[in-house]
Amino acid sequence: MNIAPMYDSAASRQWNELTKSLDFSKPDANEVELRRTIQLSVGLPARKPGKK
């Protein structure tokens, strides 16, 4: 997947400058784990009763 970088106009110039060379197209292991933890903490994905 080739995604063009998007810059938030509300972000500070320093943030845009510091992050412009970062590749956000593929999540790393920490990001995947963080997303999974957030999902679990809010009850997503919804589970059927009796399943873990």
Buried (B, 14 or more C-beta within 10 A) or exposed (E): EEEEEEEEEEEEEEEEEEEEEEEEEEEEEEEEEEEEEEEEEEEEEEEEEEEE
